Amino acid sequence: MGRMITAGKAQESGNRAAYNFGYIWLISIVAALGGLLFGYDWVVVGGAKLFFERYFELKDASSSGWANSCALIGCLAGALLAGALSDKFGRKRLLICSAALFAITSVGNGLAPTFSAFVAWRILGGVAIGLASNLSPMYIAEVAPAQMRGRLVAVNQLTIVIGILLAQYINWFLVRNLPAGSTDEFIRTSWYGQAGWRWMFALTALPSLLFFFSMFFVPESPRWLIKNGRDDLARRILGRIGGAAYAEAEVREVRTTLSREEIQHVRFADLLDRRMVTVLALGVGLAVFQQWCGINVIFNYAEEIFKAAGYDISSVLANIAWTGSVNLVFTFVALGVVDRGGRRPLMLLGAAGLAAIYVAMGFCYQSGVKGLPMLLLVLAAIGCYAMSLAPVTWVVISEIFPNRIRGAAMSVAVSSLWIACFILTYTFPILNRNLGAAGTFWLYGGICVAGFFFILLRLPETKGKTLEEIEKELVD
């Protein structure tokens, strides 16, 4: 499947590999559909928030924060399940389960009669997000040749961004005719407040079914197969990826990082081994920073941010769509440079850039500057994040953990990410009320400065290295 193209010397095997680029890209894109659903399901709440809050008559900051953050409880559960089950049952089966959950819960949210039912379906949908966010980048990292791995894992971020943009444009399209100056009562009793927001959630079922059926046509991760003693099947899959010599070299190299005892007895307690703690702390630190840098509040609380900047409801929805477009464009920038410029420089650029932009946003809020300058600063923050911390964090945490405990370690890192995201999302309305918009973004700027020094001191460069080479440098 796909034209066989002879590549240069494969760094991971030392042999000349005939990479089947069409096949590699196809299975990576199918796996990355989990990212598309992750992005759509995660951000759709930001556009629907204006309407379901009126429908369910949510009045206080705590209720608003809970409505926007409750899915993160499910995300955490999904990430933990992925760690507990993916090393036993494989990556493919759990990705299929996540696709089914996406389809079921999207319809459930669309039909929810009460706020309690809405929250329950959001939490269950979060389980699907947790599974996909853990397994899609890990699967891609395990099938990708070393010199393509950064781009291919970043494709998962690209599909997340496409999902975000799709949600934002569908949200805007469904309510584009909402009259300017609409009152809360009109919104609550109109089609927009009664049914429009339900379609925003329910439409997720369509790409969910595409993901579900497509996953039956991709192979299991060859590294997982080797780890579970199924070398012959792994050779066939690797042979289709890079030819027979590549397959033999990969099987040998993966085997050198595994032992029979480690294959049979992988536990979360193994992560506390002194050789693992340092690399686990690095993965957890990067995952937490990706959330606490603050960018997700722009996606989830765009209404408050743009209203504080002087925009009305119709302009808010248009501006949300602009943020998704900029997000997409700059993710393509990341795809072009992550395997050439490296992971570390992009991460440092993202942390420093966001810190500077947040300081400027804080001064604008403090000085009463509204309109276009605020929109441009928000778009600059989105662009900076999209080409650095957003994709590169997923690349790094998918490649730094050793083969034998990758499932469990990824689960801990991704669980930490979702805990951090819950704290960020739940606390924003409270911080915004107590510190004001200026103080809140200055706080996020301070976190970005701390993140810059963490990356500078702790993150090594991993571009162009096989997963086994990275393991030897960081652990052995």
VMD Tcl script that draws the C-alpha trace (Angstrom):
set ca {
  {0.00 0.00 0.00}
  {1.70 3.16 -1.16}
  {4.77 3.45 -3.40}
  {7.99 1.88 -2.09}
  {10.66 4.56 -1.96}
  {14.28 3.87 -1.09}
  {15.35 6.06 1.82}
  {18.81 7.02 2.96}
  {20.59 5.14 5.66}
  {18.11 4.35 8.42}
  {19.50 5.65 11.66}
  {17.73 3.06 13.72}
  {19.14 0.00 11.97}
  {22.22 1.05 10.10}
  {20.75 -0.63 6.99}
  {19.28 0.83 3.87}
  {15.53 0.71 4.32}
  {12.91 0.72 1.57}
  {10.29 2.69 3.45}
  {6.72 2.26 2.33}
  {5.83 5.89 3.02}
  {2.24 5.53 1.81}
  {1.56 2.74 4.29}
  {3.34 4.53 7.15}
  {1.35 7.71 6.60}
  {-1.92 5.83 6.19}
  {-1.77 3.93 9.48}
  {-0.50 7.02 11.29}
  {-3.36 9.17 9.98}
  {-5.94 6.53 10.96}
  {-4.51 6.39 14.49}
  {-4.45 10.19 14.57}
  {-8.21 10.31 14.03}
  {-8.29 9.79 17.78}
  {-6.64 13.19 18.00}
  {-9.31 14.75 15.78}
  {-12.05 13.49 18.08}
  {-10.05 14.57 21.12}
  {-9.82 18.11 19.70}
  {-13.47 18.32 18.64}
  {-14.93 16.89 21.83}
  {-12.64 18.97 24.02}
  {-13.35 22.35 22.39}
  {-16.98 22.01 21.32}
  {-17.99 22.86 24.88}
  {-16.45 26.35 24.48}
  {-18.90 27.33 21.73}
  {-21.86 25.50 23.25}
  {-21.23 27.02 26.69}
  {-23.06 30.26 25.87}
  {-26.23 28.28 25.20}
  {-26.28 25.27 27.54}
  {-25.51 27.54 30.51}
  {-28.70 29.46 29.74}
  {-30.64 26.23 29.12}
  {-29.55 24.66 32.43}
  {-29.68 28.08 34.19}
  {-26.10 27.95 35.51}
  {-25.54 31.15 37.44}
  {-22.25 31.01 39.38}
  {-18.55 30.63 38.53}
  {-18.29 27.23 40.23}
  {-21.10 25.74 38.12}
  {-19.57 27.19 34.97}
  {-16.17 25.81 35.90}
  {-17.64 22.37 36.64}
  {-19.54 22.26 33.32}
  {-16.33 23.02 31.43}
  {-13.99 20.83 33.48}
  {-16.07 17.76 34.40}
  {-14.95 15.89 31.27}
  {-11.42 16.00 32.67}
  {-12.42 13.54 35.40}
  {-13.14 11.09 32.60}
  {-9.94 12.06 30.80}
  {-7.97 11.11 33.89}
  {-9.82 7.80 34.18}
  {-9.23 7.08 30.48}
  {-5.52 7.81 30.75}
  {-5.22 5.50 33.77}
  {-7.16 2.77 31.96}
  {-4.86 3.13 28.96}
  {-1.84 2.58 31.19}
  {-3.37 -0.35 32.99}
  {-4.70 -2.12 29.90}
  {-2.63 -1.12 26.85}
  {0.41 -3.17 27.86}
  {-1.88 -6.18 28.34}
  {-4.36 -5.89 25.46}
  {-2.45 -3.73 22.99}
  {-2.88 -0.28 21.53}
  {-5.29 -1.14 18.72}
  {-8.13 -2.68 20.76}
  {-8.27 0.23 23.17}
  {-8.29 2.77 20.32}
  {-11.30 0.93 18.89}
  {-12.98 1.16 22.32}
  {-12.29 4.90 22.47}
  {-13.90 5.39 19.05}
  {-17.05 3.59 20.21}
  {-17.18 5.72 23.36}
  {-16.84 8.94 21.34}
  {-19.84 7.96 19.20}
  {-22.08 6.92 22.11}
  {-21.32 9.86 24.39}
  {-21.68 12.50 21.68}
  {-25.28 11.39 21.13}
  {-25.81 11.18 24.90}
  {-24.69 14.80 25.37}
  {-26.91 15.91 22.53}
  {-29.95 14.32 24.17}
  {-29.15 15.16 27.83}
  {-32.40 16.32 29.55}
  {-30.79 17.60 32.76}
  {-27.51 19.15 33.85}
  {-26.66 16.01 35.85}
  {-27.13 13.84 32.76}
  {-25.06 16.31 30.72}
  {-22.22 16.07 33.26}
  {-22.41 12.26 33.34}
  {-22.13 12.02 29.54}
  {-19.30 14.59 29.51}
  {-17.35 12.54 32.05}
  {-17.86 9.34 30.05}
  {-16.83 11.18 26.89}
  {-13.74 12.27 28.78}
  {-12.80 8.60 29.17}
  {-12.68 8.38 25.37}
  {-10.50 11.51 25.24}
  {-8.16 10.07 27.88}
  {-7.76 6.81 25.95}
  {-7.17 8.53 22.61}
  {-4.81 11.20 23.98}
  {-2.65 8.48 25.52}
  {-2.72 5.82 22.82}
  {-2.76 7.69 19.48}
  {0.66 9.39 19.86}
  {2.15 6.29 21.51}
  {0.97 4.03 18.68}
  {2.34 6.40 16.03}
  {5.71 6.68 17.83}
  {5.97 2.89 17.95}
  {5.35 2.35 14.22}
  {7.32 5.35 12.89}
  {10.95 5.20 11.66}
  {13.19 7.47 13.76}
  {13.78 10.21 11.18}
  {10.02 10.54 10.54}
  {8.78 10.13 14.09}
  {8.59 13.82 15.00}
  {6.49 14.67 11.96}
  {4.24 11.65 12.32}
  {3.52 12.15 16.02}
  {2.97 15.85 15.28}
  {0.31 14.74 12.77}
  {-1.67 13.65 15.83}
  {-1.50 17.26 17.04}
  {-2.51 18.40 13.55}
  {-5.64 16.27 13.72}
  {-6.34 17.63 17.22}
  {-6.16 21.12 15.72}
  {-8.39 20.13 12.80}
  {-10.89 18.76 15.32}
  {-10.72 22.04 17.25}
  {-11.25 24.06 14.07}
  {-14.08 21.78 12.94}
  {-15.85 22.24 16.29}
  {-15.37 26.01 16.18}
  {-16.72 26.37 12.64}
  {-19.67 24.07 13.27}
  {-20.48 26.03 16.43}
  {-20.32 29.28 14.46}
  {-22.32 27.90 11.52}
  {-25.15 26.64 13.72}
  {-25.63 30.00 15.47}
  {-24.40 32.43 12.82}
  {-27.86 33.99 12.50}
  {-28.22 34.72 16.20}
  {-29.43 38.36 16.38}
  {-26.92 40.86 17.74}
  {-27.74 42.06 21.24}
  {-29.75 38.93 22.10}
  {-30.77 38.78 25.74}
  {-30.13 35.78 27.97}
  {-33.86 35.05 28.02}
  {-34.09 35.08 24.22}
  {-31.07 32.77 23.95}
  {-32.54 30.38 26.52}
  {-35.95 30.08 24.87}
  {-34.90 30.20 21.20}
  {-33.86 27.30 18.94}
  {-30.24 28.18 19.70}
  {-30.67 27.64 23.43}
  {-33.04 24.68 23.17}
  {-31.62 22.57 20.31}
  {-28.73 24.31 18.52}
  {-26.12 23.48 21.15}
  {-27.26 19.84 21.16}
  {-26.28 19.46 17.51}
  {-22.81 20.78 18.34}
  {-22.24 17.71 20.52}
  {-24.19 15.11 18.55}
  {-22.36 15.68 15.27}
  {-19.21 14.18 16.85}
  {-20.75 10.77 16.14}
  {-19.94 11.03 12.41}
  {-16.10 11.18 12.61}
  {-16.29 8.74 15.56}
  {-17.78 6.06 13.32}
  {-15.11 6.73 10.67}
  {-12.41 6.24 13.31}
  {-14.10 3.10 14.65}
  {-14.27 1.27 11.33}
  {-10.87 2.49 10.06}
  {-9.05 1.09 13.11}
  {-9.95 -2.47 12.09}
  {-7.69 -2.06 9.04}
  {-4.46 -0.97 10.79}
  {-1.96 -3.37 12.43}
  {-1.10 -3.68 16.09}
  {2.01 -1.84 17.29}
  {5.03 -4.00 16.33}
  {6.90 -2.97 19.49}
  {3.97 -4.14 21.61}
  {3.95 -7.44 19.67}
  {7.67 -7.96 20.31}
  {7.20 -7.10 23.95}
  {4.57 -9.85 24.13}
  {6.61 -12.50 22.32}
  {4.91 -12.25 18.91}
  {8.05 -11.56 16.89}
  {6.87 -13.18 13.63}
  {3.82 -10.93 13.31}
  {5.94 -7.90 14.27}
  {8.44 -8.82 11.50}
  {5.65 -8.92 8.93}
  {4.39 -5.48 9.95}
  {7.89 -3.98 10.12}
  {8.71 -5.60 6.79}
  {5.77 -3.84 5.23}
  {7.00 -0.57 6.75}
  {10.68 -0.81 5.78}
  {11.60 -4.13 4.23}
  {13.06 -7.37 5.58}
  {16.47 -6.02 6.67}
  {14.81 -3.14 8.52}
  {12.40 -5.54 10.23}
  {15.19 -7.84 11.45}
  {17.27 -4.93 12.76}
  {14.25 -3.41 14.57}
  {13.29 -6.70 16.23}
  {16.89 -7.19 17.44}
  {17.14 -3.64 18.78}
  {13.81 -3.76 20.60}
  {14.77 -7.14 22.08}
  {17.96 -5.66 23.56}
  {15.86 -3.30 25.72}
  {13.62 -6.07 27.02}
  {14.10 -9.11 29.20}
  {11.77 -12.06 29.74}
  {11.08 -11.00 33.33}
  {10.31 -7.44 32.30}
  {7.97 -8.61 29.56}
  {5.93 -10.70 31.91}
  {5.88 -8.44 34.99}
  {5.28 -4.79 34.11}
  {3.71 -2.87 37.01}
  {3.17 0.78 37.88}
  {5.54 0.18 40.80}
  {8.34 -0.38 38.27}
  {8.18 3.35 37.51}
  {9.65 4.05 40.95}
  {12.91 2.34 40.04}
  {15.64 4.95 40.48}
  {16.55 4.67 36.79}
  {12.98 5.55 35.80}
  {12.13 8.33 38.25}
  {14.19 11.02 36.48}
  {12.73 10.38 33.04}
  {9.22 10.02 34.49}
  {9.59 13.36 36.28}
  {10.65 14.94 32.99}
  {7.58 13.59 31.19}
  {5.21 14.62 33.97}
  {6.76 18.08 34.21}
  {6.40 18.73 30.48}
  {2.81 17.42 30.47}
  {1.80 19.65 33.39}
  {3.51 22.69 31.88}
  {1.73 22.21 28.55}
  {-1.52 22.80 30.42}
  {-0.48 25.35 33.04}
  {0.96 27.60 30.35}
  {-2.69 28.70 30.21}
  {-3.56 28.50 26.54}
  {-6.52 26.17 26.97}
  {-8.51 28.80 28.83}
  {-8.65 30.69 25.52}
  {-10.32 27.69 23.90}
  {-12.66 26.87 26.79}
  {-13.49 30.39 28.01}
  {-13.28 32.32 24.76}
  {-16.63 33.96 25.49}
  {-15.39 35.61 28.70}
  {-12.00 36.55 27.24}
  {-13.38 38.22 24.12}
  {-16.31 39.86 25.93}
  {-13.82 41.38 28.36}
  {-11.98 42.67 25.29}
  {-15.13 44.47 24.11}
  {-16.68 42.03 21.60}
  {-20.38 41.17 21.35}
  {-21.74 37.59 21.10}
  {-21.69 37.30 17.28}
  {-18.15 38.71 17.11}
  {-17.04 36.33 19.87}
  {-18.07 33.30 17.80}
  {-16.30 34.66 14.71}
  {-13.15 35.33 16.75}
  {-13.24 31.77 18.11}
  {-13.17 30.52 14.52}
  {-10.17 32.79 13.85}
  {-8.28 31.21 16.75}
  {-8.85 27.76 15.22}
  {-7.60 28.90 11.81}
  {-4.39 30.34 13.27}
  {-3.97 27.18 15.32}
  {-4.09 25.08 12.15}
  {-1.66 27.25 10.16}
  {1.02 27.25 12.87}
  {0.66 23.52 13.48}
  {1.81 23.07 9.86}
  {4.83 25.19 10.76}
  {5.60 22.76 13.59}
  {5.29 19.80 11.20}
  {7.90 21.39 8.96}
  {10.53 22.06 11.62}
  {10.14 19.51 14.44}
  {12.43 16.93 12.79}
  {14.88 19.55 11.49}
  {15.07 22.24 14.15}
  {14.60 19.81 17.02}
  {12.31 19.50 20.02}
  {14.24 21.53 22.59}
  {14.52 24.86 20.66}
  {10.79 24.80 19.83}
  {9.83 24.16 23.46}
  {12.04 27.03 24.66}
  {10.62 29.34 21.99}
  {7.07 28.48 23.03}
  {7.64 29.11 26.74}
  {9.42 32.44 26.18}
  {6.97 33.62 23.52}
  {3.88 32.91 25.62}
  {5.39 34.64 28.66}
  {5.94 37.83 26.63}
  {2.48 37.73 25.03}
  {0.73 37.20 28.38}
  {2.54 40.18 29.89}
  {1.30 42.32 26.98}
  {-2.25 40.95 27.30}
  {-2.25 41.77 31.01}
  {-1.22 45.37 30.35}
  {-3.94 45.71 27.70}
  {-6.60 44.43 30.09}
  {-5.23 46.68 32.84}
  {-5.22 49.75 30.57}
  {-8.64 49.13 29.04}
  {-7.32 48.43 25.54}
  {-10.01 46.57 23.60}
  {-10.87 45.35 20.12}
  {-8.31 44.46 17.44}
  {-5.11 44.71 19.58}
  {-6.50 42.14 22.01}
  {-7.60 39.85 19.18}
  {-4.11 40.02 17.64}
  {-2.46 39.16 20.97}
  {-4.78 36.18 21.46}
  {-4.02 34.97 17.94}
  {-0.28 35.44 18.56}
  {-0.55 33.30 21.72}
  {-2.41 30.58 19.81}
  {0.16 30.63 17.00}
  {3.09 30.46 19.40}
  {1.58 27.53 21.27}
  {0.55 25.68 18.09}
  {4.08 25.60 16.68}
  {5.80 24.65 19.92}
  {4.34 23.37 23.19}
  {1.18 21.85 21.68}
  {2.73 19.31 19.27}
  {6.23 18.95 20.68}
  {5.12 17.97 24.19}
  {3.22 15.01 22.73}
  {6.22 14.08 20.59}
  {8.61 14.13 23.55}
  {6.44 12.21 26.03}
  {5.72 9.56 23.39}
  {9.44 8.90 22.81}
  {11.34 9.33 26.10}
  {9.95 6.34 28.02}
  {11.57 2.87 27.81}
  {9.90 0.15 25.72}
  {9.21 -2.14 28.63}
  {7.18 0.38 30.64}
  {6.01 2.81 27.96}
  {2.31 2.12 28.43}
  {2.38 2.65 32.19}
  {4.72 5.68 31.99}
  {2.64 7.35 29.26}
  {-0.41 6.78 31.43}
  {1.18 8.59 34.38}
  {2.34 11.51 32.20}
  {-0.99 11.88 30.39}
  {-2.91 11.50 33.68}
  {-0.79 14.31 35.09}
  {-1.64 16.39 32.02}
  {-5.36 15.91 32.57}
  {-5.14 16.65 36.30}
  {-3.28 19.86 35.43}
  {-5.88 20.67 32.77}
  {-8.71 20.13 35.25}
  {-7.07 22.50 37.74}
  {-6.49 25.09 35.01}
  {-10.02 24.88 33.60}
  {-11.83 24.77 36.93}
  {-9.87 27.65 38.47}
  {-10.00 30.14 35.58}
  {-13.45 31.59 36.42}
  {-12.38 31.89 40.06}
  {-9.01 33.49 39.22}
  {-10.65 35.79 36.70}
  {-13.15 36.94 39.33}
  {-10.56 37.49 42.07}
  {-7.46 38.62 40.13}
  {-9.14 40.12 37.08}
  {-8.16 39.25 33.51}
  {-4.86 41.14 33.80}
  {-3.73 39.40 36.98}
  {-4.78 35.99 35.67}
  {-2.71 36.27 32.48}
  {0.27 37.68 34.40}
  {0.08 34.58 36.58}
  {0.15 32.36 33.47}
  {3.11 34.41 32.21}
  {5.01 33.67 35.42}
  {4.33 29.95 34.98}
  {5.72 30.17 31.43}
  {8.95 31.71 32.75}
  {9.31 28.82 35.22}
  {8.59 26.35 32.39}
  {11.30 27.94 30.25}
  {13.96 27.23 32.87}
  {12.65 23.70 33.47}
  {13.03 22.92 29.75}
  {16.42 24.63 29.58}
  {17.80 22.57 32.46}
  {16.10 19.20 31.99}
  {15.11 18.49 28.38}
  {17.69 16.78 26.10}
  {17.39 16.79 22.32}
  {15.78 13.61 20.92}
  {15.39 14.32 17.20}
  {16.61 11.66 14.79}
  {17.21 9.01 17.46}
  {15.49 5.65 17.73}
  {13.35 4.95 20.76}
  {15.96 2.46 21.89}
  {18.80 5.01 21.54}
  {16.82 7.53 23.59}
  {16.21 4.88 26.24}
  {19.93 4.10 26.52}
  {20.77 7.81 26.94}
  {18.09 8.62 29.49}
  {17.80 5.43 31.52}
  {20.71 2.99 31.10}
}
mol new
graphics top color blue
foreach p $ca { graphics top sphere $p radius 0.5 }
foreach p [lrange $ca 0 end-1] q [lrange $ca 1 end] { graphics top cylinder $p $q radius 0.2 }
display resetview
